[in-house]
Amino acid sequence: MENIEAMLCAYIEGDLDAAGRAQIEKHLQDHPQHRKLIQELTAMRELVRGLPRVKAPMELGESLRGKVERSMLLGDTGDTPQQSARGNRWPQVFAIAAVFLLCASLCLVLYKALGPTMKPAVFTEGVAAKLSVAPPAYLMTSPSVPTTRESLAANISTDTRQIEPGSPLIAPAGPAASRPSTASQQQPAVVTAQFNVEAIRQRLLNSGIDIVGANASSPVLMVVSSTDLPATNAQVTQFLNDSSGISWKKVPVNVETKSIPATLPSAKVAGQMSASADGKFNWDRESGAPTTQPASDVYVAKGLTPQRTDVLRQSLAVQQNGAEVQVFLQPAGALATTQPSVAMSLKDADSIHLGSAALPATGPSEAVNSGGDLAAPTTLPANESSVAQPLVASGGNRPSAGANGIFVANSAAAISDNSQILQPVNTVIVIQSTSAAASTPGSAPQLLPTVRLPAEENSPPATQPSPSTQP
Amino acid sequence: MSSLSGAQYEAELPPKSEAQGAARGRDRETALFLKARAGDRSAYGQVVLLYQDRLFNALLRMLGETEEARELTQEAFTRGLEKIETFRGESSPYTWIFRIGMNLAISSLRRSQRARTFSLDGTSRGGNGMPQYDDQAAALVDRVASNTDEQPPQVAERRERHQMVLDALSRLDAEYRAVLVMRDVEGFDYQQMADVLGLPLGTLKSRLFRARLALRDELAPYLSDKTKPK
């Protein structure tokens, strides 16, 4: 079939040899209809051949010649398309590399800029040993083991468990010990409990004290660890003095020390208690004379905006004559007394001690048996709910009074002499020493002896018994 | 002057009697092309000048659209420059360039899968049936054509005939269109066509015969009108 078509095609084109042409002629004589078809096909050929020719547009030649000239001037040696494509990818590669470099630079800048903000306070071994309340695991670190942002974030995220009413403020040692904290592994005698801020908040709520911050972004707690307490104190004081609109009060921990029995006493009773190094409570509220050297200082400020707090934090983070200063901002919302109504409810409170500051020494067994080592009843009496009680939370072991306090939040009344509440308390600044060397007598506040928890929870503590447990 | 010279590309194909001159022209074109392959870009510029009209016309008959024919003509020359090192002189330079352009056109037609309405000079028709000129060159062609000695009825009839052929071409498959354009528009011989399409000669002739049959079927109404006794 193909051969016949090829022969017919050649016949139409006039390219067929004589023999073939004769064969076709003979066939056409026998089939006149086919002759007509051949005539039509020949006519088709002439019709197409008769089509006019069109010249290329003027710009086509110009464009092509320009392209060739450019190629000539640029010395293009006529790369294959594949080679050209490869060559054209270089700008893309450079662009991608530039983007990566830019991102890396940006990350570096952000890291440098936000580093102090993100950097948690470092509770060194020495400091931790002086605390009667073990700080959160994510605050615990060893000088030889740097605290990383990742570990901080991981620990914070794991510390958001739901708190049931009446849950202990100090979590049992078990969960804490199970945390993957290098510091806790290295300091098993100290990190035996987790400081549960959320439990404290819940307990305050049970007492009719709403501590849910109106401004969740406000930093409510600033813990400053410094090897040079006087210098840091001076810096904080200077900042608060120089900043208008901030009312603040410095609350030395040793002055506010008080003894909390197994059940929470009234504010008046609590105010008459004090703690001393030997476990006796000799605080005279009237005179306010400290019986122990201040181990840390607490500033309760109102009107200290988050922005100013950040400025203060950054200024504190600057090295002071080579001394180490580290600042930790408690995550916003963990503890806040920012609502005016709440502050009003706290106005008669002497203080709210959250932490180990100036607590009487109590045995660990009692602490454990008291269901979280909170020296306060789970639920306050109804008639006392409007009068905030001094709530004291401490760690599993409270070896001595006057140890470095961690969290102390004063009531609004403690800020203003006339109890006029203009602004809620929104920031509590705790300055604590990070080394015993900085607290040597005569040069720095005296740190009281500290006692570590034994590895076993129920083993006898190497501390002096508290009055409540002493016969 | 060689009929293959783009600037002097005339309306008629070179007659057989000029075959010898055409052969000399091809030799000159081949030498020019070899110079271009050796890196002489000015020689390639001359090649472009030589072939641009012819290639554009062929692609226009293939595609039916001036703009697309222009783009593909430019693309064919650009690719020719990129691949010029692969030219081995086994075929004529124009056949080599034409193959690039034809492959581009066939690919474009296969992609578009649409029927195209051809026009005589690459112009599109407006709503009133009047041609809408795409460029000055097409307008010039039309004006020159209108200045012949033909009487208006003859001009109109010729234009109508050409338009019918172009319309019929536009309805053919790309493969049929290609062989008709190469044979009847470009005047390729069978070997050139076989080189471009990569087909055996017998298959090529068979396809050409079928393409003519298909065109006849498309033009049957027109032919019947013309053959009707008036």
Contacts between the chains, C-beta under 8 A, distances in Angstrom:
chain1	res1	chain2	res2	distance
A	1	B	206	7.9
A	2	B	202	5.7
A	2	B	203	6.5
A	2	B	206	4.4
A	3	B	202	6.5
A	5	B	205	6.9
A	5	B	206	4.0
A	5	B	209	4.3
A	5	B	210	6.7
A	6	B	201	7.7
A	6	B	202	4.9
A	6	B	205	3.7
A	6	B	206	5.1
A	6	B	209	7.1
A	8	B	209	5.4
A	9	B	205	4.2
A	9	B	206	6.9
A	9	B	208	5.0
A	9	B	209	3.9
A	9	B	212	7.6
A	10	B	205	6.2
A	12	B	209	7.5
A	12	B	212	7.0
A	13	B	183	7.9
A	15	B	190	7.7
A	37	B	216	7.8
A	40	B	216	5.2
A	40	B	223	6.6
A	41	B	209	7.6
A	41	B	212	4.5
A	41	B	213	6.8
A	41	B	216	5.9
A	43	B	223	7.3
A	44	B	212	5.0
A	44	B	215	4.9
A	44	B	216	5.2
A	44	B	219	6.8
A	45	B	183	8.0
A	45	B	184	5.9
A	45	B	212	6.6
A	47	B	161	6.9
A	47	B	165	4.9
A	47	B	219	7.2
A	48	B	165	6.2
A	48	B	169	7.4
A	48	B	180	5.6
A	48	B	181	7.9
A	48	B	184	3.8
A	48	B	185	6.5
A	48	B	215	7.3
A	49	B	13	7.5
A	49	B	184	4.7
A	49	B	185	7.4
A	50	B	161	7.7
A	50	B	162	7.2
A	50	B	165	7.9
A	51	B	61	6.7
A	51	B	120	7.5
A	51	B	162	5.7
A	51	B	165	6.3
A	51	B	166	7.1
A	51	B	185	6.5
A	52	B	11	6.4
A	52	B	120	6.1
A	52	B	121	6.8
A	52	B	141	6.9
A	52	B	145	6.9
A	52	B	162	6.7
A	53	B	9	6.7
A	53	B	10	7.7
A	53	B	11	5.3
A	53	B	53	7.7
A	53	B	57	4.9
A	54	B	56	7.1
A	54	B	57	5.2
A	54	B	60	5.6
A	54	B	121	5.2
A	54	B	122	5.6
A	54	B	137	7.4
A	54	B	138	6.5
A	54	B	141	6.0
A	55	B	9	7.2
A	55	B	53	4.7
A	55	B	56	7.2
A	55	B	57	7.4
A	55	B	137	5.2
A	55	B	141	7.0
A	56	B	6	7.8
A	56	B	52	4.6
A	56	B	53	4.9
A	56	B	55	7.7
A	56	B	56	3.7
A	56	B	57	7.7
A	56	B	70	7.1
A	56	B	73	6.4
A	56	B	137	7.3
A	57	B	56	7.6
A	57	B	66	7.3
A	57	B	70	5.5
A	57	B	134	7.8
A	57	B	135	4.7
A	57	B	137	5.4
A	58	B	135	7.3
A	58	B	136	6.9
A	58	B	137	6.1
A	59	B	135	8.0
A	60	B	52	6.0
A	60	B	56	6.5
A	60	B	70	5.3
A	60	B	73	6.1
A	60	B	74	6.1
A	61	B	48	6.7
A	61	B	49	6.3
A	61	B	52	5.3
A	63	B	74	6.2
A	64	B	45	7.9
A	64	B	48	4.7
A	64	B	52	6.7
A	64	B	74	5.8
A	64	B	77	5.2
A	64	B	78	7.7
A	65	B	45	5.1
A	65	B	48	6.2
A	65	B	49	7.3
A	67	B	74	7.9
A	67	B	78	6.6
A	67	B	81	8.0
A	68	B	41	5.3
A	68	B	42	7.9
A	68	B	44	5.5
A	68	B	45	4.7
A	68	B	48	6.6
A	68	B	81	6.7
A	69	B	41	7.3
A	69	B	45	7.0
A	71	B	41	5.9
A	71	B	81	6.8
A	72	B	41	3.6
A	72	B	42	6.9
A	77	B	39	6.7
A	78	B	39	7.3
A	78	B	81	6.2
A	78	B	82	6.3
A	78	B	84	5.8
A	78	B	85	6.3
A	79	B	82	6.8
A	80	B	82	6.0
A	80	B	83	6.7
A	80	B	85	7.7
A	81	B	79	7.2
A	81	B	82	5.3
A	81	B	83	7.7
A	84	B	82	6.8
